[in-house]
Amino acid sequence: MRTPVTIIGAGLGGLTLARVLHVHGIPAVVCEAESSATARAQGGMLDIHEHNGRRALAAAGLTDEFRGLVLEGRQASRALAPDGTVLLDEPDDGTGGRPEVQRGELRRVLLASLPAGTVRWGHKVSGVRALGGGRHEVTFADGSTVSTGLLVGADGAWSRVRPLLSPATPEYTGTSFVETYLYDADTRHPAAAKAVGGGAMYALAPGKGIQAHRESGGTLHTYVALRRPKEWFDGVDFTDAAAATARIAQEFDGWAPELTALLTDGDTAPVLRPLYTLPTGHRWDRVPGVTLLGDAAHLMIPSGEGANLAMYDGAELGKALAAHPDDDTETALAEYERAMFPRSAAEAADAISLNELMFGDTAPHGLIALFTGQERAESA
């Protein structure tokens, strides 16, 4: 029998790994801190890319299921000036090159594709330790333990598995998002809905921005971005929704009301999302019996690649393990890491460049040039 695989974290990357292993007849368990699949909201829209996310779903045998989740028209992109002037308006061209799905729905498909009992809910990791010979013991908050011959940390930014491999810890980037939602926007918030349009909207200026995306059912999901020290946000009382909203809105004084309404008229309390990263090029020496994927391995500033990379990591690791016999797991892990390190380093560097285009001194013109340059390249 193959070495049992224990995956920590039931995000998209960990579930993709479990699914690809299942396709190849390799048993795995996924330990997840959350109490159930519906314990919390699962984020917003994802554009699933041909070169990584869709390859991962193909390896998982879930391409048809994925296509059934695609929300038509959501590839549209708009860029607005702070006064509401439309600077760029690219409708969805219908080619499906960047199909948009909701993260929660994609996670639901992955969960449904696994044998019953694969995911062990309510298993919050409190500690991990090496047992020798490539085996590791995981201790959970309820005092239970499991020992495993192959441990995979798919447990995100604050991974409890990462210290087995690396001393690196996430560092604050200097930028935070404030997340809000508007529901039934076309009826209840028509000016904001018109400003956002059918897909993604970016209203950017140096050091700040309002970004929104149209989800299903007329929902507008907004991330307000500010480049401020963490201490600045510590001075905002997010336990008082009205006060926090008013304080963040002050930073956008003079902006068009249809843009600021995405924050001030929010149907949910504002949620602070500080952005952290691991060092670009983060890597580690091979340690028997353990590896990482997704944000646990290469946390980077948001660029539209995080979920795609996590799924691709999971698929590539699953395929590597399937390609090697029981006694050659270390070769599989080494091959996976050897390809993953440069791949993630390149994406992290691109993410830094994109963030500078969005919120640096040339904003929003750098991002618009990127969009229009891509358009010209694709039509050449």
N, C-alpha and C positions, 0 to 999 in steps of 0.2 A: 504493500500500500504506500502511496505517496506521502511525503511529509505533510502533516496538516498545516494549513496556512491560517494564521490569525491576523485579521485586518482590524485595525483600530480606526473607527470613523466611518459612518454611513453617508458620507457626501457622495457627490457624483463620481469622484475618482475611486474611492474604495468600493463602491457598488459596481463600477465598470470592471474593476479587477475581479471581484467575486463572480460576476457574470461570465467573463471570458474564461476564467478557471472552470466554471460549471460547464461551459460549452465543450471544454476539453476533458471533462470527467474528473477534474481535480477538486476535492472537497475543500471548503473554506468556511470559516465563521467570521462574521463582522460584529464587532462589539461597539455599541453606540451609547453615548451618555444620555441622549434624549430618551424620554419615556415611551415615545411612539412616533410613528411616521408623521403624525399631525401635531406634534407638540409645539411647533412654532412655524411661522411663515418661512418660506424657502427662497426668498429673494425675488428678483424680477425677471426681466427678459434676457435671453442669451441668444446671440447669433452664433450658430454652430458652423464652424469653418471646414472647408473641404479637406485641407491638408492635415487636420488633426482630429477635431471633434467627430466629424462624420466618418473618418477612418476607424475611430474607436468604436462607434456605434455599429459599423459594418462588422468589425471583429467580434462584437457582442451578438451579432445576428439580429439586430433591432432596427434596421434601416426602415422597414415598412412602418413599424410602430412610431418611429421618430417622424416620418412624413405626415402621419396622422395628427401630430401635435402642432405643425407649423401654422402660425397665424399669418394669413395673407395680408400683404400691404404694409407690414411692419418694417420693411427695409427702407422706407422713406426716411430722408434726413433733411433737417432744416437747421440753419444757423441764423440767429437773430442778434441784432445789436441791443445794447441795454435799453434803448428807447423803443424797442419793438420793431424796428426796421428789419425787413427780411433781407439777409445778406446772401443766403444760399437756400435753394429749395429744390431738392432732388427727389422726385417721386419714386416709388417702388417700380423698378423697370420690369418686374415680372420674371426675371431670369432665375430667381431663386438662388443666387450666388451666396447670399448670407441669410439663410432662412432663420427666422426668429421663433423661438419657443419659450415657454415659461419654465423656469428652473424647477418649480415644484412639480409640474406635470412630467418633466423628463425624469426626475427622481422617482416619481410614482411608477413609470414604465420600468425602470431598472429594478425597483423593489419587486414588482410583479413577476419579473423574469427569473427570480431566484427561488430555489426550493424553500418550502415553509421551514421556518426555524433557522435559516441562515443568519439573519440579523438578530442579535441579542440586545434588545432595548433595555434601557436603564442600567447599562454597564459603564459607569463613569470611572475612568482610570485614575487611580491615586498614586501608582508607582509602577516602575518596571525595573527589572534587574537581570543581569546576565547570570546564567547557571553554569556556563562552560560548555564546550563542545558545540557551540552555535545555538544552544537552546536558551530561551528567555522565559521569565515568569512575569506575568502581569497581575497586579493587585488592583481590585476594584473598590469603590467607596463603601460597598456593603460588607467588605472584608473577605469576599470570595477571591480566588486566584485561579489562573490557568497557566499552564506551561506549554510552550509551543516550539516546534523546530524551525518555524519561519514566521517572523513577526514583521508586519508592514504597518508603518505609521502613515495613515491617511487622515490624520486628525488635525489638520489645519495649522493656522498661524502659531498657536500656542501648544504645539505638539508635545505630548508627554513621552513620545518615543524618540524624538530628535536627540536628546542628550546622550543616548547610547552611541551616537555617531558623531556628534558635533557640538561644540560649546556655543555655537551661534544662537543669538536671540533676536527677535524682531526689534527694529528701531523705528521710531516715529518719523514720518517723512516730512513733517511740516505742513501737511494738508489734512483736513478732515472734511467728511461729508456730513450733511444733516438730511436725513431721509424723511419724506412725507408722501402721503397718498391723497389723491382726489378721486372720489367714486362717482359713477354716473355723470361724468364730467360734461358730456355734450348737452345734457339737460340742466344740470345744477351749476356748472362752471363753464358756460359756453365760450367766454373770451379766452380763458386759459386753454380750453380744448382746441380752439382755432389756432392759437399760437403754437401749440405743440404739433398739430397736424396729425398725419396718419402713422408716424413711426417715432423716430428719435428727434429731439430738439436740443440744440446747444445755444445758450446765450452766455458768452464768455467775455471776460475782461482780465487784465493782468491781476493775478492773485485771487480771483474769485470767478464763480460761474453758477448758473442755474441750468441743470440738465434734466430732461424729462423724457419718458418713453410711454407710448400708448400701449397698454396691455389689453387683455380681453375684457369684454363687458363694459367698455367705456372708462376703464380705470387709467388714471395718469399717475405714474410712479416717478417721483422727483428726488434727485440728489443735488442739494445745494452745496457747493464747494467753497471753502475758504482756506487760504494759506495763512495760518496763524499758529503760534506756538501752542503746545498742549496746555500750558498754563493759562492762556487766554480762554480756552474752552472750559477749563476748570472753574473759571469765574462766572460761567453761565449755568443757572440752575435748571437743569433739564427735568427735574421732578416737578417743576411748575411750567406746564406746557405753554400757557399764554405768555409768561414772562420770557421763556426761552425763545419762542417764536418772534416776539417783539425785538429781542436783542439781536438775533441773527438778521432780522429784516432791516435793522438800522444800517447794516453793512451794504445794503442795496438801495439806500435812499436815492430817489430820483429815477430808478429803473421803472420801466413800463408796468402799470398795474396788472396787466394780464400775465406778466412774468412773475412778479412778486406774489401774486395770488396763489401760485403753486406752493408757496410756503405759508402765507398768512391765512389762506382759506383751507388749509389742510384738514382732511377728515380724520386724521390720526395725529397723535402727539408726535412732535419731532423727535427723531432718534439720532443720537450722535454716533458717527462711524469714523473714528480716527483711522488713518491709513498707515499701516506699518509695512516694512519690507525686511527681508533678509538681505545680506550683502549680495550684490550682483556677482554671479559666478560661484555662489555657495556650493561647496562640495566637501566630501569626506573620504577618508581611506576606507577600503572594504573591511567591514566588520562581519564575521560569520553570522548568518541566521537572521539578519535584520536589514531593512531598507526603508526608504521613504518615498512618497509620491505627492504630487500636488503642492498645495501651500506649505505643507510640512517640510517639503524639500526645497522649494524655491518661491516663497512668498514674494510677490512683486506688486507694484502699484497698479491699480486697475487699468486695463487696456483692452478689454474684450477677449483676452486670451486665457485668463485664469482657469475657467471651467473647462475650456477646450483642452488645455494642457493637462489638467488633472485626469480627464478621461483618457487622453492619449497615453499618459504615463501608465494608467491602470491597464489599458489594453496591451501596451508594449511589454509590461512586466508579466502579464498573464501569458502572452504568447511565448516569451522567453522561458518561463517556467515549464510550459507545455512542450517546448522543443528539447528539453533536457531530461534525462532519466533521474530517478530519485537521488542517486549518489552524486549528481552533478549540479545541485542547486546553486552552489557558489559560482559556477561558471555563468549560470543564467543571471544571477544578480549582478555580476561584474559586467556582463554585456549590456544589461539594462542601464546601469549607472553610467557606463562609458558613453552611451548615446544620449542619455538624459541630461548630463551636466552641460555640454555645449549647447544643446537645444534650448534649455531653460535660460542659460546665460544670455543667449542672443535675444530671446523674447523679453527678458528683464531690461536689457539695454534699450530695446525698442520702446518699451513701456515708459522708461524715463524720458526718452525723446518726445513721445506723444504727450506726456504730462506737461512738458515744457511748452509745447505748441499750444496746449489748451489753456494754461494758466500763467505762462511766462510773459515777458515784456511785449511780445508781438501779438498776444491774444486779442481778437480771435482770428487774425489774418493768417497766422501760420497753419491753423487747422483747416481753414477754408482752402488754402493753397494745397494742402495735402489731399483734401477731398477732390478738388478739381483736377489735380495732377493725376490722381488715380483714375478719374473718369477718362482723361485723355489717353492714359496708357492703355486702359481696357478697350478703348475704341480704335486704337492704332492698329 
